[in-house]
Every structure is written in C-alpha cells, then in structure tokens.
C-alpha cells in the first residue's frame, strides 16, 4: 500500500524493444541448473559426473547470459547498469555477502544435524528466528 503511494509509476515507452528471449532463457537456465546442482550434490556426491555436469552447464548458461547482455539489442540484464562503478561495487558486495551468509546458514544447519543430532526440521526451525542458534538443552 505504501509503495503505491511513495514509489512513482514507471512505464516502458511505447515502441520499446521486447527483452531478448535468448538472454531470458539463458539466465533462467543458469540459475535453475546451479540450484539443481547444489540441491542434488549432497545426494549424488560433489564429484559425481551428474553434479559436475550440472555445474558446468550452469557456467555455460551464465556465459551465454553475459554474451547476450553484451550483444543483444534488448537484453534482460541491461549492460548500462554496470557502467556505474557504485552499482557494480554494490552488486559485487551484495553477492559476496549473500554467499557468505548462505554458507553460515548451511554450515549451522549441518552442524546442528551432525553434532547435536537435530532432525532437519528441528534444525531449520532453530535457524528460522535468527542466524545464530542457541546451544541445545541438556
């Protein structure tokens, strides 16, 4: 509700190019394959050919997304955004922070399951209120 009042409405100009379908598909594939590889990695094994193939395919799709961003007339990710150094630095910082935070959450959940013998559900519920769980009660 507040957004409708405070944020100005911005519309695409008439006659503007439709975003490039190839870059949209490449981006979707890159993210989907990366998530799939990360989810299946523990079950299949991180060195299993299927896991490695998924990570390689995700990297190729990410490269295709970058290529389409540089060459397409109307890419999904606009290259003009990265002409701004503050935007590029903020994007990189956000990526590094998010990756680090995800590692902390994952390692905390795994620690709770392996060392404290929590069920996956109990570990997840323990992490939900805050990123730092309390030690188990005796």
Secondary structure in CASP SS format (residue, H / E / C, confidence):
PFRMAT SS
TARGET T0000
AUTHOR 0000-0000-0000
METHOD secondary structure of the structure
MODEL  1
X C 1.00
X H 1.00
X H 1.00
X H 1.00
X H 1.00
X H 1.00
X C 1.00
X C 1.00
X C 1.00
X C 1.00
X C 1.00
X C 1.00
X C 1.00
X C 1.00
X C 1.00
X C 1.00
X C 1.00
X C 1.00
X C 1.00
X C 1.00
X H 1.00
X H 1.00
X H 1.00
X H 1.00
X H 1.00
X H 1.00
X H 1.00
X H 1.00
X H 1.00
X H 1.00
X H 1.00
X H 1.00
X H 1.00
X H 1.00
X H 1.00
X H 1.00
X H 1.00
X H 1.00
X H 1.00
X H 1.00
X H 1.00
X H 1.00
X H 1.00
X H 1.00
X C 1.00
X C 1.00
X C 1.00
X C 1.00
X H 1.00
X H 1.00
X H 1.00
X H 1.00
X H 1.00
X H 1.00
X H 1.00
X H 1.00
X H 1.00
X H 1.00
X H 1.00
X H 1.00
X H 1.00
X H 1.00
X H 1.00
X H 1.00
X H 1.00
X H 1.00
X H 1.00
X H 1.00
X H 1.00
X H 1.00
X H 1.00
X C 1.00
X C 1.00
X C 1.00
X C 1.00
X C 1.00
X C 1.00
X C 1.00
X H 1.00
X H 1.00
X H 1.00
X H 1.00
X H 1.00
X C 1.00
X H 1.00
X H 1.00
X H 1.00
X H 1.00
X H 1.00
X H 1.00
X H 1.00
X H 1.00
X H 1.00
X H 1.00
X H 1.00
X H 1.00
X H 1.00
X H 1.00
X H 1.00
X H 1.00
X H 1.00
X H 1.00
X H 1.00
X H 1.00
X H 1.00
X H 1.00
X H 1.00
X H 1.00
X H 1.00
X H 1.00
X H 1.00
X H 1.00
X H 1.00
X H 1.00
X C 1.00
X C 1.00
X C 1.00
X C 1.00
X C 1.00
X H 1.00
X H 1.00
X H 1.00
X H 1.00
X H 1.00
X H 1.00
X H 1.00
X H 1.00
X H 1.00
X C 1.00
X C 1.00
X C 1.00
X C 1.00
X C 1.00
X C 1.00
X C 1.00
X C 1.00
X C 1.00
X C 1.00
END
